[in-house]
Amino acid sequence: METVLALVAGVLVSSAVWLMLSGNLLRFLFGLLLLSNGVNVAIFAAGRLTEAAAPLLTNGGGVPEQAMANALPQALLLTAIVIGFGLFAFALALAIRAYRSFGHLEVDRMRLAEPEE
């Protein structure tokens, strides 16, 4: 299963890079979203997929006898999903403002502070 998730993460990251190199701001944002999802899948796969028990201990319980799932990658993923969504929402608001200011989303034509050659 880790191999499948590694391939999915690779496809997501490569698609994200292709979209981010296009030159359109909206495609860049969708590439950013795909990149964050690809990294989340890679972190999830790196946390070892097991069918172990939940990492909960009872009162007075010592070292558990059975294998326990690792909760750290899951906590990192939840945090990364929230941060990624916030970043995407902020960047989308900036893209909407850029479209209202310039009338287009082509990055090469956004030269307000640079002189044209």
C-alpha positions in Angstrom: 0.0 0.0 0.0 2.9 2.3 0.7 4.0 1.9 -2.9 0.6 3.0 -4.3 0.6 6.0 -2.0 4.2 6.9 -3.1 3.1 6.8 -6.7 0.0 8.9 -6.0 2.2 11.4 -4.2 4.6 11.5 -7.1 1.8 12.0 -9.6 0.3 14.8 -7.5 3.6 16.6 -7.1 4.6 16.3 -10.7 1.1 17.6 -11.8 1.5 20.4 -9.4 4.9 21.4 -10.8 3.5 21.3 -14.3 0.6 23.6 -13.3 2.8 26.0 -11.4 5.1 26.5 -14.3 2.3 27.4 -16.7 2.2 31.2 -16.3 -1.4 31.6 -15.4 -2.1 32.6 -11.8 -5.2 30.4 -11.4 -3.3 27.4 -12.7 -0.6 28.2 -10.2 -3.1 28.2 -7.4 -4.5 24.8 -8.4 -0.9 23.6 -8.6 -0.3 24.9 -5.1 -3.3 23.0 -3.9 -2.2 19.8 -5.6 1.3 20.2 -4.2 0.0 20.5 -0.6 -2.1 17.4 -1.1 0.8 15.5 -2.6 3.0 16.4 0.4 0.2 15.4 2.7 -0.1 11.9 1.0 3.7 11.6 1.3 3.7 12.4 5.0 0.8 9.9 5.5 2.7 7.2 3.7 5.9 7.9 5.7 4.0 7.3 8.9 3.7 3.6 8.2 0.3 2.2 7.4 -0.7 -0.4 9.9 -3.8 -2.0 11.2 -2.7 -1.5 14.8 -4.8 -0.4 17.7 -5.6 3.3 18.5 -2.9 5.0 20.6 -5.1 5.2 23.8 -4.0 4.0 27.2 -6.3 3.2 30.1 -5.9 4.6 33.6 -3.0 2.9 35.3 -2.0 1.1 32.1 1.6 0.7 31.5 3.3 -0.3 28.3 0.7 -1.7 25.8 1.1 -5.3 24.8 -0.2 -4.9 21.2 1.2 -2.7 18.4 -0.1 0.9 18.5 -0.6 3.3 15.6 1.6 6.3 15.3 -0.5 9.4 16.0 2.2 12.0 15.1 1.7 11.8 11.2 -2.0 12.1 11.7 -1.7 15.2 13.8 0.8 16.7 11.3 -1.6 16.0 8.5 -4.5 17.6 10.2 -2.4 20.7 10.9 -1.1 20.8 7.3 -4.6 20.5 5.9 -5.8 23.5 7.9 -2.7 25.6 7.0 -3.0 24.6 3.4 -6.6 25.6 3.2 -5.9 28.9 4.8 -3.0 29.6 2.4 -5.2 28.6 -0.6 -8.0 30.9 0.5 -5.6 33.8 1.0 -3.9 33.3 -2.3 -7.3 33.0 -4.0 -8.4 36.3 -2.5 -5.1 37.8 -3.9 -5.8 36.3 -7.3 -9.3 37.8 -7.4 -7.9 41.2 -6.4 -5.2 40.9 -9.2 -7.9 40.0 -11.7 -10.0 43.0 -10.7 -6.9 45.3 -11.0 -5.3 44.0 -14.2 -8.2 42.3 -16.0 -6.3 39.1 -16.6 -4.4 36.4 -14.8 -1.3 36.1 -17.1 1.7 36.5 -14.8 4.0 37.7 -17.6 1.7 40.6 -18.3 1.5 41.8 -14.7 4.2 44.4 -14.9 2.9 47.4 -12.9 6.3 48.2 -11.2 8.5 47.0 -14.0 9.2 49.0 -17.2 8.2 47.3 -20.5 11.1 46.6 -22.8 
